[in-house]
C-alpha cells in the first residue's frame, strides 16, 4: 500500500514516522509547500527504517502521488494560543481549495484522510472540492478525544487502557459529548467497575440540561479529560492522533 502525506509539519512527519514503525505501507511520500522541509522530514524518517519496517520513505512534488492508495491531508495553519478551531476555517479552506484539486488530479483513486482543523468542517469541504462520495473522504473526527477519554479513565481506575471501551461523540471541539452511559470496562458498566475497585467519584454533580457532563459522569475524570484536551491543543495535538491511529492501522501492504 502506498500512502502520500501532504503537509510535512508535526502532523505529517509523525504520520510518516508511525507508518514506518508499523510497516503499514510499502511506500510513503511527503509533499509540502517547502520541498526542503519535506526532504528533511523524509530523511529523518527514512533513517529510522533500519530498526523499523522495510518502508520506502521519500519526498517529492504533487505528481509523486500518482498511483497512491491513500493521501493524508495534514496541511493547514496552526492554532495559536487562545484561538478556536473555527477561527482558522477561512485560511484552511483557502489552502485546501488549491491543494485538493491537485491531489485528485494526480491520485484520482486515492482515499483522502483529513487531519486538519477544524477537522469535521474541512472533511466536508474536502468532499465538496474533490467531488468524491462520502466513503472516499474520511476525517479524524473525535478519535483523538476518545483516546484521551480512555487514557484518563485508565489512569483513574488503574486498568489497562486497552480494556476501556468508551467514546466521545459529535464534533471535534467544545460541543462534543462524552458518552458515559455506554462506557464499559471489559464488557462491564464503567460505574459498576469503579465501585468494585473502590474508585468511585463521589463528587459527581447534578448536570444541567444540555451540558456535556451527563448525569452520573465522574466529575474528576471529566475535568481531567477536558484539561488534557485543552493542554494538548497547544502542543499540536493532531500529531498525537496521527501517531496513535497509524500505529494501530490494520492495513495490508
C-alpha positions in Angstrom: 0.0 0.0 0.0 1.3 3.5 -0.9 0.5 6.4 1.4 1.1 10.1 0.5 1.1 12.8 3.1 0.5 16.4 2.1 2.0 18.7 4.8 5.3 17.9 6.3 4.8 19.7 9.6 4.4 18.0 13.0 1.3 16.0 12.0 2.6 14.9 8.6 6.0 13.9 9.9 4.6 12.0 12.8 2.2 10.2 10.5 5.1 9.2 8.3 7.2 8.0 11.3 4.3 5.9 12.6 3.7 4.3 9.2 7.4 3.4 9.0 7.5 1.9 12.5 4.3 0.0 12.0 5.1 -1.1 8.4 1.5 -0.2 7.4 2.7 0.9 3.9 5.3 -0.1 1.3 5.8 3.5 0.2 5.4 6.8 2.0 6.0 10.1 0.3 5.9 13.6 1.9 4.7 16.6 -0.1 5.0 20.1 1.2 4.9 23.7 0.0 8.5 23.7 1.2 10.4 21.0 -0.7 13.4 21.4 1.7 11.2 20.7 4.7 9.6 17.7 3.1 13.0 16.3 2.2 14.4 16.8 5.6 11.5 15.1 7.3 11.6 12.3 4.9 15.3 11.7 5.5 14.7 11.7 9.3 12.0 9.0 9.0 14.0 7.0 6.4 16.9 6.8 8.8 14.7 5.0 11.3 13.8 2.3 8.8 16.8 0.0 9.6 15.3 -0.5 13.1 11.6 -0.5 11.9 10.0 -2.0 8.8 11.0 -2.1 5.2 9.2 1.0 4.1 10.5 3.3 1.4 10.2 6.9 2.6 10.8 9.8 0.2 9.6 13.3 -0.6 8.5 14.9 -3.8 6.1 17.1 -5.7 2.3 16.5 -6.1 3.0 14.4 -9.2 4.8 11.8 -7.0 1.4 10.9 -5.6 0.4 9.2 -8.8 -1.0 5.7 -8.2 -1.1 6.1 -4.4 -3.9 4.4 -2.4 -4.2 6.8 0.5 -3.4 10.5 0.8 -3.4 12.2 4.2 -4.2 15.9 4.2 -2.2 17.3 7.1 -1.7 20.8 5.6 -3.2 23.9 7.1 -2.5 26.7 9.6 -1.6 26.0 13.2 -4.0 27.0 16.0 -2.4 29.8 18.0 -2.9 30.1 21.8 -6.3 31.5 22.5 -7.7 30.6 19.1 -10.6 28.2 18.4 -10.5 25.7 15.7 -13.2 27.6 13.8 -11.1 30.7 13.8 -8.7 29.2 11.2 -11.5 27.9 9.0 -11.2 30.5 6.3 -7.4 30.1 6.0 -7.7 26.3 6.0 -10.4 26.4 3.3 -8.2 28.6 1.0 -5.3 26.1 1.4 -7.5 23.1 0.6 -9.0 24.9 -2.3 -5.6 24.8 -4.0 -4.3 21.5 -2.6 -7.3 19.1 -3.0 -7.7 19.5 -6.8 -4.0 18.7 -7.3 -4.2 15.7 -5.1 -7.3 14.4 -7.0 -5.6 15.1 -10.4 -2.5 13.1 -9.6 -4.1 10.4 -7.4 -7.7 10.1 -8.6 -8.3 6.7 -7.0 -6.9 7.6 -3.6 -8.8 7.6 -0.3 -8.4 11.0 1.3 -7.9 11.2 5.1 -8.3 14.7 6.6 -6.3 15.7 9.7 -6.5 19.5 9.5 -8.6 21.7 11.8 -11.5 22.4 12.0 -11.5 18.7 11.0 -15.2 18.0 10.7 -15.9 21.0 8.6 -12.7 20.5 6.5 -13.7 16.9 5.8 -17.0 18.2 4.3 -15.1 21.0 2.4 -12.7 18.4 1.0 -15.5 16.2 -0.3 -17.1 19.2 -1.9 -13.9 20.3 -3.6 -12.9 16.9 -4.7 -16.4 15.9 -5.9 -15.9 12.5 -4.2 -18.5 10.3 -2.4 -18.5 10.3 1.4 -16.8 6.9 1.6 -13.7 8.3 -0.2 -13.2 11.2 2.3 -12.5 10.4 5.9 -12.0 12.8 8.8 -10.3 12.1 12.1 -13.4 13.2 14.0 -13.3 12.6 17.7 -10.8 9.8 17.6 -8.2 11.9 19.5 -10.8 12.9 22.1 -11.8 9.3 22.5 -8.2 8.2 23.1 -7.8 10.9 25.7 -11.0 9.9 27.4 -10.0 6.2 27.6 -6.5 7.2 28.9 -8.0 9.3 31.7 -10.4 6.5 32.7 -7.5 4.1 32.6 -5.4 6.3 35.0 -8.4 6.8 37.3 -9.3 3.1 37.6 -5.7 1.7 37.4 -6.8 -0.6 34.5 -5.1 -1.0 31.1 -6.4 1.5 28.6 -6.9 -1.4 26.1 -9.7 -2.7 28.4 -11.5 0.6 28.4 -14.3 0.9 25.9 -15.6 4.5 25.9 -16.3 7.0 23.2 -16.6 10.8 22.6 -19.4 11.6 20.2 -20.2 14.6 18.0 -18.0 17.2 16.5 -14.3 17.5 17.5 -14.5 20.6 19.7 -16.4 22.2 22.5 -19.7 20.7 21.5 -18.6 17.1 21.8 -20.2 14.7 24.2 -18.5 12.1 26.5 -20.8 9.0 26.3 -20.6 7.9 29.9 -23.7 5.7 29.9 -22.3 3.4 27.2 -18.7 3.3 28.7 -17.6 -0.2 29.5 -14.6 -1.8 31.2 -14.0 -5.3 29.9 -17.7 -5.5 29.0 -18.9 -4.3 32.4 -20.5 -0.9 33.1 -18.0 1.7 33.9 -19.5 2.9 37.2 -20.1 -0.6 38.4 -16.4 -1.4 37.9 -15.4 1.8 39.6 -17.4 0.8 42.7 -15.9 -2.7 42.7 -12.4 -1.3 42.6 -13.1 1.2 45.2 -12.5 4.1 42.8 -15.9 5.8 42.6 -16.0 9.5 42.2 -18.2 11.0 45.0 -18.0 14.5 43.5 -20.5 13.7 40.7 -22.5 16.8 40.1 -26.1 17.2 39.1 -25.9 18.0 35.4 -27.9 20.8 33.8 -29.9 20.0 30.6 -27.7 20.4 27.6 -24.5 20.1 29.5 -21.7 17.9 28.1 -21.4 16.3 31.6 -24.2 13.8 31.6 -25.7 12.8 35.0 -23.6 10.0 36.6 -20.4 11.2 34.9 -17.3 11.1 37.2 -16.6 14.8 37.5 -12.9 14.5 38.3 -12.2 12.3 35.2 -14.4 14.6 33.1 -12.3 17.6 34.3 -9.1 15.8 33.6 -10.2 14.8 30.1 -11.2 18.4 29.3 -7.9 19.7 30.8 -5.9 17.2 28.8 -7.6 18.3 25.6 -7.0 22.0 26.3 -3.4 21.3 27.2 -2.7 19.2 24.1 -4.3 21.7 21.8 -1.3 24.0 22.4 1.0 21.1 21.8 -0.1 20.3 18.2 -2.5 17.5 19.3 -3.2 16.3 15.8 0.3 14.8 15.8 -0.7 12.7 18.8 -3.8 11.4 17.0 -1.9 10.5 13.8 0.7 8.6 15.8 -1.9 6.6 17.6 -4.1 5.9 14.6 -1.3 5.0 12.2 0.4 2.8 14.8 -2.8 0.9 15.2 -3.6 0.6 11.5 -4.6 -2.8 10.3 -3.7 -2.3 6.6 -2.2 -4.9 4.4 0.5 -4.0 2.0 
